[in-house]
Amino acid sequence: MPITNYRNLARFSKNCGAEIPRWLHYRLEELVDDKKGLHEFGVEVVSNLCEKLLTDGAPGLHFYSMNLSKSITQIWENLRLSTR
């Protein structure tokens, strides 16, 4: 799931009982009113997490786009994945 809105992420995390890591929480709070900055940072963080998952042997990735296909496309391009 792309990180594009801090308030939505915080609500989603609370509802499912997941914690946002402290370092991420603080950085996202700094960007809460900077829509472009938050989007760029969110894409970078998720791209890095996906890259680590693949490097560590994950067989694949599944994205919940939440109607935010632009973010997923950017992550896909950052990972240099093919469509095959």
C-alpha positions as CSV (number, residue, x, y, z in Angstrom):
1,M,0.0,0.0,0.0
2,P,1.5,3.3,-1.0
3,I,2.1,6.0,1.7
4,T,0.4,9.1,0.3
5,N,-1.6,10.4,3.3
6,Y,-0.3,10.4,6.8
7,R,-3.7,10.7,8.5
8,N,-5.1,7.8,6.4
9,L,-2.1,5.6,7.2
10,A,-2.4,6.4,11.0
11,R,-6.1,5.6,11.0
12,F,-5.6,2.4,9.0
13,S,-2.7,1.3,11.3
14,K,-4.7,2.0,14.4
15,N,-7.8,0.0,13.0
16,C,-5.7,-3.0,12.2
17,G,-3.6,-2.9,15.4
18,A,-0.3,-2.2,13.6
19,E,2.3,0.3,14.8
20,I,4.0,2.8,12.5
21,P,7.8,2.7,13.3
22,R,8.8,5.7,15.3
23,W,11.3,7.0,12.7
24,L,8.6,6.8,10.0
25,H,6.0,8.4,12.2
26,Y,8.2,11.4,13.0
27,R,9.2,11.9,9.3
28,L,5.6,11.6,8.1
29,E,4.4,14.1,10.7
30,E,6.9,16.6,9.4
31,L,5.5,16.2,5.9
32,V,1.8,16.1,6.8
33,D,1.1,19.5,5.1
34,D,3.5,18.9,2.2
35,K,1.5,16.7,-0.2
36,K,4.2,16.5,-2.8
37,G,7.0,15.8,-0.3
38,L,5.0,13.2,1.5
39,H,4.2,11.5,-1.8
40,E,7.9,11.4,-2.8
41,F,9.0,10.2,0.6
42,G,6.3,7.6,0.7
43,V,7.2,6.2,-2.7
44,E,10.9,6.1,-1.7
45,V,10.2,4.3,1.6
46,V,7.9,1.7,0.0
47,S,10.3,1.2,-2.9
48,N,13.1,0.5,-0.4
49,L,11.0,-1.9,1.6
50,C,10.0,-3.8,-1.6
51,E,13.6,-4.0,-2.8
52,K,14.6,-5.4,0.6
53,L,11.8,-8.0,0.4
54,L,12.8,-9.1,-3.0
55,T,16.5,-9.2,-2.2
56,D,15.8,-11.3,0.9
57,G,13.9,-13.9,-1.1
58,A,10.2,-12.8,-1.3
59,P,8.7,-14.7,-4.2
60,G,6.7,-11.6,-5.3
61,L,4.9,-8.5,-4.3
62,H,1.2,-7.6,-4.1
63,F,0.2,-4.0,-4.1
64,Y,-3.1,-2.5,-2.7
65,S,-3.3,0.6,-4.9
66,M,-6.2,2.2,-3.1
67,N,-7.0,3.9,-6.5
68,L,-3.5,5.4,-6.4
69,S,-2.0,3.7,-9.4
70,K,0.5,6.5,-10.0
71,S,2.3,5.7,-6.8
72,I,2.4,2.0,-7.6
73,T,3.7,2.7,-11.1
74,Q,6.5,4.8,-9.6
75,I,7.4,2.1,-7.1
76,W,7.4,-0.5,-10.0
77,E,9.7,1.7,-12.1
78,N,12.0,2.3,-9.1
79,L,12.3,-1.4,-8.7
80,R,13.0,-1.8,-12.4
81,L,10.5,-4.7,-12.7
82,S,9.3,-6.1,-16.0
83,T,5.7,-6.9,-16.9
84,R,6.6,-10.5,-17.5
